[in-house]
Amino acid sequence: AVVSTQSTGSSPQYRPVSIYRPEKEETEVQQEQEIEDQKEKSSTDQKEKSSTDQKEKTGKDQKEMSSNMAEACKSGLLQITVHSAKSLRKSDIFGKGDPYVVIKVNRVKVHTTVVKYGTDSPRFEESVHCILSDIYDSKLAFEVYDKDMIGVDDTIGCAFVNLSKKPSIVNSPLLLSLPDRNDCGSLYVSVSFTPMGIIRPPPELH
């Protein structure tokens, strides 16, 4: 309230004067409320978008990680060991053979064992390591020959291993065969595969 004065010739007279302050118009209040609601909605939408973006990024990172892991598991170190053979087919009329084994990976020769003279059940215990770029597209071949002093060495038998199933360990006899016969003896081998990233190179690969 404000007071006003009036002079009556003697002392001034005071009387209160009220100032009217109208309340905000309803429309103005609604507009302010809408602005506040819009701010709140914008903040909520931004949080939801940020959360969605984070989930999408996490999903993408997980897919990329899975893809990288799958790719890494395709390549690695292959260890092949030829232990022994048993009851090998005779390629000579007289006496026992002089066998040795040729190992091939994808038709490429990677190792030839020493010759074991005068036996049809030799023991080799020889190993070889190979780096593979794709275990799912690799095949092993074991070819057993009889060493001849003159002429071409005779083939005693062959065995094949498909690595498409990516064996962690293969430790079983392989039956040797030829196109025209199956009873050519047995070859004992072990095969192991270690994916890239956790391999420890053998001494000869240092």
C-alpha positions in Angstrom: 0.0 0.0 0.0 1.0 3.6 -0.6 -0.1 6.6 1.4 -1.2 9.9 -0.2 -1.5 13.2 1.5 -4.0 16.0 1.4 -3.5 19.4 2.8 -6.4 20.9 4.8 -4.7 24.0 5.8 -3.5 22.5 9.0 -1.6 19.2 9.3 -1.6 16.8 6.3 -4.1 13.9 6.2 -2.9 10.5 5.3 -4.9 7.7 3.7 -3.8 4.4 2.2 -4.0 3.9 -1.4 -4.0 0.3 -2.8 -2.1 -0.6 -6.0 -3.7 -3.4 -8.0 -1.3 -6.0 -9.2 -3.2 -8.3 -11.5 -2.3 -12.0 -11.4 -0.7 -13.5 -14.5 -3.0 -14.2 -17.3 -4.0 -17.9 -17.6 -2.6 -18.0 -21.1 0.8 -16.8 -19.9 0.9 -19.4 -17.2 0.0 -22.2 -19.7 2.8 -20.9 -22.0 5.4 -21.1 -19.2 4.2 -24.6 -18.3 4.5 -25.7 -21.9 8.0 -24.3 -22.0 9.0 -26.2 -18.9 7.4 -29.4 -20.2 9.2 -29.0 -23.5 12.5 -28.6 -21.7 11.9 -31.7 -19.6 10.8 -33.7 -22.7 13.9 -32.5 -24.6 16.1 -33.6 -21.7 14.4 -37.0 -21.5 14.7 -37.5 -25.2 18.4 -36.6 -25.1 19.1 -39.1 -22.3 17.2 -41.8 -24.2 19.1 -41.0 -27.4 22.4 -41.1 -25.6 21.4 -44.5 -24.0 20.3 -45.9 -27.4 23.5 -44.7 -29.1 25.6 -46.3 -26.3 23.7 -49.6 -26.7 24.2 -49.5 -30.5 27.9 -48.7 -30.1 28.3 -51.6 -27.5 26.5 -54.0 -29.9 28.7 -52.9 -32.8 31.8 -53.3 -30.7 30.8 -56.8 -29.6 30.0 -57.8 -33.2 33.4 -56.5 -34.3 35.1 -58.2 -31.4 33.4 -61.5 -32.3 34.4 -61.1 -35.9 38.0 -60.5 -35.0 38.1 -63.5 -32.7 36.6 -65.7 -35.3 39.1 -64.4 -37.8 42.0 -65.0 -35.3 40.8 -68.5 -34.6 41.1 -69.4 -38.3 44.9 -68.9 -38.3 47.4 -70.4 -36.0 50.1 -73.0 -35.4 49.7 -76.5 -36.5 51.9 -79.2 -34.9 52.1 -82.6 -36.6 53.9 -85.6 -35.1 54.4 -88.9 -36.8 54.9 -91.5 -34.1 55.0 -94.9 -35.8 53.5 -97.3 -38.3 52.4 -100.9 -38.0 52.0 -103.8 -40.4 53.0 -101.9 -43.5 52.3 -103.5 -46.8 55.3 -105.2 -48.5 56.3 -103.6 -51.7 59.2 -105.9 -52.3 59.0 -109.7 -52.9 61.9 -110.5 -50.6 62.6 -109.1 -47.1 61.0 -106.1 -45.3 60.7 -102.6 -46.6 62.6 -99.4 -45.8 59.7 -97.0 -45.0 59.6 -93.3 -44.6 56.8 -90.7 -44.4 56.1 -87.6 -46.4 53.8 -85.0 -44.8 51.9 -82.5 -47.0 49.7 -79.6 -46.0 47.4 -78.4 -48.8 49.5 -80.5 -51.3 52.7 -78.8 -50.2 55.5 -81.0 -48.8 56.4 -79.8 -45.3 58.4 -82.7 -43.9 60.0 -86.0 -44.8 61.0 -88.4 -42.0 64.2 -90.4 -41.9 64.2 -93.8 -43.6 63.8 -96.8 -41.2 65.5 -99.8 -42.8 64.4 -103.4 -42.7 61.1 -103.0 -40.8 57.4 -103.1 -41.5 56.6 -101.5 -38.1 58.9 -98.5 -37.9 59.0 -95.9 -35.1 59.7 -92.3 -36.2 58.7 -89.8 -33.4 59.3 -86.8 -35.7 57.4 -83.4 -35.5 56.9 -80.4 -37.7 55.2 -77.1 -37.1 53.3 -75.1 -39.7 51.7 -71.6 -39.7 48.2 -71.9 -41.2 46.2 -68.9 -42.5 42.9 -70.8 -42.5 42.4 -74.0 -40.6 39.0 -74.4 -42.1 40.4 -74.7 -45.6 43.4 -77.0 -44.9 44.0 -80.7 -45.5 46.8 -83.0 -44.4 48.3 -85.9 -46.4 50.5 -88.6 -45.1 52.3 -90.6 -47.8 54.3 -93.7 -46.8 57.0 -94.8 -49.2 59.5 -97.7 -49.4 63.0 -96.6 -50.2 64.5 -98.3 -53.1 68.2 -98.3 -53.9 67.5 -98.3 -57.6 64.7 -96.6 -59.4 61.6 -94.8 -58.0 60.5 -95.4 -54.4 57.4 -97.5 -54.1 54.2 -96.1 -52.5 53.2 -98.2 -49.5 50.0 -96.3 -48.7 48.4 -92.9 -48.0 46.1 -91.3 -45.4 44.3 -88.0 -45.4 43.0 -85.7 -42.7 40.5 -82.9 -43.3 41.1 -80.0 -40.9 37.8 -78.3 -41.6 36.5 -79.4 -38.2 39.5 -77.7 -36.6 40.6 -80.5 -34.3 42.3 -79.3 -31.1 43.9 -82.8 -30.9 44.0 -85.8 -33.2 45.6 -88.8 -31.7 44.6 -92.0 -33.5 45.8 -94.4 -36.0 45.2 -93.6 -39.7 44.5 -96.5 -42.0 46.7 -96.4 -45.0 45.3 -97.2 -48.4 45.9 -97.1 -52.2 43.4 -96.6 -55.0 43.3 -100.4 -55.5 43.6 -101.7 -52.0 42.8 -100.7 -48.4 44.9 -103.0 -46.2 48.2 -101.1 -46.4 48.9 -100.8 -42.7 48.4 -98.2 -40.0 50.1 -94.9 -39.3 50.0 -93.4 -35.8 50.1 -89.6 -35.7 49.0 -86.7 -33.5 47.9 -83.3 -34.7 47.2 -80.2 -32.7 46.2 -76.6 -33.6 46.7 -73.5 -31.5 44.8 -70.3 -32.7 46.8 -67.1 -33.4 47.2 -64.9 -30.3 47.9 -67.6 -27.8 50.6 -69.4 -29.7 54.1 -69.9 -28.4 56.5 -70.4 -31.3 58.5 -73.6 -31.1 62.3 -73.2 -30.9 62.8 -73.6 -34.7 60.5 -70.7 -35.4 62.3 -68.2 -33.1 
